[in-house]
Amino acid sequence: MFKKILNKKLLKNQKGLTLIELLAVIVILAIVAAIAIPAIGNIIDNSKFNGVKADAINVINAANLYYTDNPAEKDEVTVTKLIQEKYLDTAGKIPGDSTVTTVVPRKLKATVQDAVKTFKVTFAHSIDEINRDDQKGSKIDKDYTITPK
């Protein structure tokens, strides 16, 4: 008898979440997830786009070094040649058949497939023009060409 009374008192003293409280927590977590997931997606797209622009600037800088060492060169240099000649370790997302002009300021001519989402980004400009581009990767919803401002 004493044992039954003790068990009933223990059951009354136990604390736990009611079903309503549990549902409230789940709803709050769902709201936070609904806000956070698109924000994370934007950060990823912006980072990919900025990464492609950084790759383009690295290629142009490597071409500057190449033309400094080879001042008599009259042809546009390809990314593949820059890598073969050890002026560039890796081109990142820039295709190997892309070229850099001999004329100063040097301009990269390249099209990067799937640079952001499933869209391609086209370069035909110098470092300054690439740096001035203020487009966000998350705002790109079709093929994009960097244009001078």
Beta strands, then each sheet from edge to edge (+ up, - down):
strand 1: 77-78
strand 2: 99-100
strand 3: 108-116
strand 4: 119-125
strand 5: 144-145
sheet 1: 1+ 2- 3+ 4- 5-
end
